[in-house]
Structures are given as structure tokens and as C-alpha cells.
Amino acid sequence: MAPAALGGRRALARGGHRFVRPLPALALAILLAPATTLADDASVVREIVFVGNDTTEPGTMLREMTVHVAEPADPEQVERSRQAIQDLGLFRSVEVSEVPVPGGVRLVFTVKEKYYLIPSPRADTNSDGQYSYGVQLRWYNAFGLNHTAKATLKYNNRQAAGRGTALEFDASYAVPFIDGTPYGVEVSSSHVTEPVEAPAPYDEVRDSARLLVSRSLARHIASQGWRVGAGLQWQRQKVSGDGAPPAQGTATALVLTAGFQDVRHNIYSEEGQRGGLEFVGTVDEHLSDYDYNTLTAEYDGSWYVGEAKHQSVALFAKAGA
């Protein structure tokens, strides 16, 4: 019986490999499967943390990122996200590190914020004798949401015949993204009072206001790519004084805009390009005392050249009619 039993085992070993030989392979597969899963899990983003953002809201930075929680921590996308945050222009530096956590990694973005409230004197002159001087207050990253507010007060002498020094004030507030949506809004206004000395003295006052709603068409990085907009612009010219001519009155115009941006902000320099196109025009004098149309286009680009860091050549162009 013993030989028969031994012979039976040999038969299984020779002809029954479907049962005997797969066992080690199956066991090996079972042993390796958890290791493979753990290896995959180790590269999954489980948490994203920001450090140093005393003012900036996390959502302002998350909106720019191309890597997200529960996605693989692909090195290319992690670096792209770091650069996208830096491209906001709100920080002196942006660094990222990966910290192992159960089931994956934690991405830690460490930022150093800039000064966001900047008062500055303004002065300008040229060879034609024109000059202006005043002060400007700029508030970048307002409320930590990457909003921008500006206000400028200045005196401006254009050296135009018969005209004196004008007092000018303008203010604007821009919201690139409303409550996390791709829509933005910008409001602005200006006021100019300019004395006219000939042929008889009088004061000319010019007021304007604009409301523009825009939409980002970006697919990945919210602040890069195309943005289109539409809105209304109102302006009024009035005069006061005994020698004043008839006033031009008011005009309400349609505003259409389109712009593109693909810029890498590298702290001490920029590389990339941006451009814009704007049309402003009245519609058959509806809500207007006169008719006008303007079309402007502008472009600027920067390219690195040579071996030195931050060494670049730039092109700026603007045209209008």
C-alpha cells in the first residue's frame, strides 16, 4: 500500500500540475497583492495642507491646483500645482513637500505672503512739459480671495492750449471668481475736474462708471487661459461757468472683452504671454446723447534668453482706434 500511495503522489506531481503547481503561484500572488495595493496607496493624496497663509484663503490656492485629494501624487502635477499657486503673484515663495500618512501622503504647501496693502506716491513728466503727481492705494488679495482694489488721486496737466491742471480720481474693484464659480465681476469709476481758461473761463467735469461681468474658459488652472466678458460703460461730460459751451451730455455703451494669459511667475521674473481685445460702443444712440466706438488691443510677452537666471527679453504692444 505504501508504494501505491507513493506512486499516486508521483502521478499527481507529474500529470496533475493543474492542482499542485498553481498553489505556490497562487500563494505568491496573494502575498504580493497587498504589497502592490500599499504601494499604490502610498502615492495617493490623502490631504492637502497650506502653511504660512495668514491672509490667503485655502480655496484661492486650491482653485489653481491640478492635483486633488484622492488622486495620485504625480510629481509632474504636484510641481505644476506649486507653480500655479506661485503664478498668482501673491507670494514671495511657494514650496511643497510630501509627508507619509496612513494610506497615502499629505501635500504641504508652504507660502510666504507679500505685503498686500501698498500706498505709493505717483509722479510723471515728459519732454512736452506734461506732468502729473498724486498718490495711489492698492489692495491686492483683498479678504484673502485674490480680489484687487485700487484708488488713485492725482493732479494732471496735459499742457493743452487754454486748459489748466485737472484733478482726477479713479477707483476700481475686481473679483476674478465669484464664490468659487468661473464668473468674475469688475466695477470702476472715475471723476475729472479740469479748468478751461479760454476763450472764457469755465470748468469741465467728466464722470464715468463701468460694470463688467466675465467668465473664465480655463479647463485646469483657473487663472490661466481665456476669459471673455461683457458689460456697460456710462460716461458724462458737463460744464459750469458763464463762458461754458453746450455740454456733450451722457453716453451709455456696450463693452465686450476677450483676454488670454499663460504666464509663469518666477518671483524675480516672468515668462509667458498675455493679451487682450476690447470693444466699446454705443448702440444707435440709445441711452446716449452722442455716438462713439473704440477698439483696442494689447499684448505683452517675455522669453528667457541665455544661461543667466531671470534674464529675459520682452515685447509690449498696444493699438487702438
Summary of the structure (lengths in Angstrom):
residues: 321
radius of gyration: 32.3
end to end distance: 108.7
largest distance: 134.7
contacts: 915
relative contact order: 0.08
helix: 17%
strand: 52%
